[in-house]
Amino acid sequence: MSSIHFFEKGQGNPLILIHGFCEVGKMWQDFAEKLSSDFRVICPDLPGMGQSPLNLEKLSLEEIAVILEEWMDENNIQNPIFVGHSLGGYITLALAELMGQRIKAIGLFHSTAFSDSEEKKGMRDRTVVFLQKYGVDAFVTSFIPPLFPENRREEFDTDIQKAIEQAKTCSLEGLTAFTKAMRDRKDRFEILRDFSGPKLFIAGELDTAVPIEASRTHKEVVTNYVELANTGHVGMIERKLETIEIVREFCKSCL
């Protein structure tokens, strides 16, 4: 049996929401509540984050895709729609490569199909060093706030503190393994381009993790491209109601 922990709400076509780095499935609680009137919304914790244990010292996004495919089989999840935030988007593309047309549709939420640049790989290496030296609590406390635009951090202070507390439930082993997996992931732009189902891409104008110029290069290969003004890397918080409706309308159009 799979060791993936998850919660689900609602009935209908499966909609799987995959969280990002330093996040847990619980981050999607409001999305699940609102979208459950139309879909069977399923929110897993990735291995090593939240309540899902990490059973591997080293992992790749390809291995995570296989683990999630097995978990879906065990829970009778067929023809799902995937929407992944950041790291969750990388995993969504790995699943698209693995499962092909057994997936109804995919959505990338503040993510990218490109591999890491050399500069970004160096940053990942420094993240591993920091994690090993200072631990999870110190890392997530410094990592989470810059995901929000600087001029809006006071406005979202409660949400930032909530995100930090959720991130503290991630294990050191999990964060380290996923940092390396992100660093070593391959370019999947062609996978995104060639996926024949509906494709949603949500970008943040002020996203410092995925610069808007990089996001705009995906516009030509997706069916639905949405750019959120004055928004950083966490539009599901910064533009919660708006992005819930964007996801809802996209998913309903896929049925």
N, C-alpha and C positions, 0 to 999 in steps of 0.2 A: 504493500500500500504506500501511496505517496505521503510524504511528510509535509506537504504544502498546507499551511493554515489559510483559511479564507472565510469570508462571510458573503452571503447572497441575500437578495431581496427581490421579490416580484416574480412574475411568470412571463413566458413568451420567448422570443428569440434571445439567445444568450448574448450579453454584452459584457465583455471582460475588460475591466479597467486595471491597467498595470502601472503601479507607482514607480517613481524614480529613485535615484540614489539618495540615501539618508531619509527615505520615506517608508511608510507602511500602508497596507491596504486600507486602514482606517481613515486615511486622508480623504478617501472618496465617499465618506459617509453621506454627506449632503447630496452628492451626485446620485448615489444609490437610492436615497429616499425619494428624490424628485423623479428619477428615470424609471423607477420600479413600476410605475403605472403602465408603462409600455413594454418593458423588457425584463428578462431575468438578468439582473445586474449582479456580477460576480467579481469580488475584489480580493485577490490573493496577496499574501505576504511573500515576497521573493525569499529564497533560501538565505539564511543569515540575517534577515531583517524581520522585525516584529516577532511573531510567534512561530515562524518557520525555521527549523534548524538547518544549519549548513553541514552537510555530510561529506563535503569534499574540501580539501585544503586549497586546491586550485580549481578554478572553473572557467569556462568560456561561455560566450553567449549562445553558441551552438548547443552546449550541454544543457543550459537553462531551458532552451527551446524544447529539447527532448524531454526534460523533466516535466515541463508544463503540458506537453502533448500527452504524456502518460497520465498526468493528473486529470486532464480533460476526459480521457477515455474512462477513467475510474468513476467520474462524476457525471457521465452521460451528457457531456457538453459537445454539441454538434453544430456545425455551421456558425461559429461564433463571429461576432464583430469584435475586433480588438482596438482599444484606444490606449496608447501608452504615453506617459509623461517622461520626457528626457531619456534616461536609461530605459524606461519602459517602452519608449519608441524604438530604441535599438533592438530590444528583445522582440517587439512586434515584427520588425523586419526579418529577424532571424526565424521567427515562426512562419512568416510568409514564405521564406525560402524553403523551409522544411515541409510545410503543409500545403502550400499552393492554394488551389481552388477549394480546398476543404474549409477555407476561411472566407466568410461572406464579404467582409470589408475591413479596412484598417484605417486607423487614425494616429497621426503623430502630433503630440501636444508639446510644443516647445522642445523639439527634438531635431535630428538630422539623419540623413542617410549616408553622410560622408564619414570616413574614418577620421581619427585624430590627426591633426597636423603634428609636426615634430615639436613645435612649441607646446601644444596641448599635452603631448606625451610626457614632456619634461615636467609639466605641472602635475600630471598624475603621479609621476615618480616622487615628487616632493610631497604629495598627499600621503603616499604610503609611509614615507619617512616620518611625517608629522604624526600620523596615526600610531605608529609603533612607539614613538617617543612620548607622546602626550595623552593618547587614549581617545576613546569615543566622545566623551562628554566635552572635552576641550575642543575637539575638532568640529563637532556639529554646532557648538555655540558660536564658532567663528564662521562656519560655512553657510548657515541658513540665512542670516540677515541680508547679505549681499545679493541674494536671489531676488529680492524686492528692490524696486527703484529707490534710490537714496531719498528722494523727496517725498516718498510715501511710507517710509518705515515706521514713523510715529503713528500714522493712521492705522497701520496693520500690526501694531505692537502685540496685541493679544494673540493674533494668528501666528505671528513669528514665534512667540513663546510656546504656543501649542505645538507648532511644527518641531521646535527644538526638543520638547519633551518626547514626542513620538520618535524622533530620530535617535534619542538616547536608548531606545529599545533595540536598535540595530547592534549586532555583535562586531567586535573588532575584526574577527576573522572574515565576517561577511563584507564589511566595508572595504577591507584590504583586498579581498578576492575580486570584488566587483570593480574596484579602481583599476586593477590590473587587467580585468576582462574588457573594460571600456578602452583602456590604452591599446590593447592588442586587437581590437575588433577590426574586421575588414570593411571596406567600402561596400555599401549595399545600394548605391544609387540606381544601378541597373535593375536590382530586385524590385525597388519601388516603382521604377518606370514600367517594368514588364508585368507587374501584378495587374490582372485584368479586372478585378473588382473595384468598387468605389473606394476612393482614397481621400481622406480628410487631412489637411495640414493646418495647424493653428500656430501662428507666430506672434511673438511679443516685440513691439517696436523698440522697447528699451531693454530687451533681453541681453545680458552680458555673457551668459553661458553659451547661447546660440545667437550670434550676431545677426541682425535683421538682413544684412546683405547676403549671408549664407542661406537664410531661410528663403529668400526670394528666388534663389536658383532652383528651388523645388517646385515652383509654381507651375511650370510647364508640364510636369509629369504627374500631377495629382488632379483629381476631379473637382475638389473643393478646397480652395485656399482662403484662409481668413487671417487678416492681420489686425491685431489688437493695439490700438493707440495707447500711449502712456502706460504700457504694461511691460513688466519684467519677465521673469522665468516661471512665475507661478500664477498664470491666468486663472486657474481653477479656484484660486483664492481672491486675487485682485479683481477679477471679472466673473465672479461665481455664477450669478443668475444668467448673465449673458452667455457664458460658455456652456452652461447646462443646456440652454436652448439650442445652441449651435450643435452640440453633440446629439441632442434629441432629434432635431430636424434632419441631420445627416443620416442617423441610424434609421429613422422612419422611411427615408427615401430609398434605403437599401432593401427594404422588405418587399 
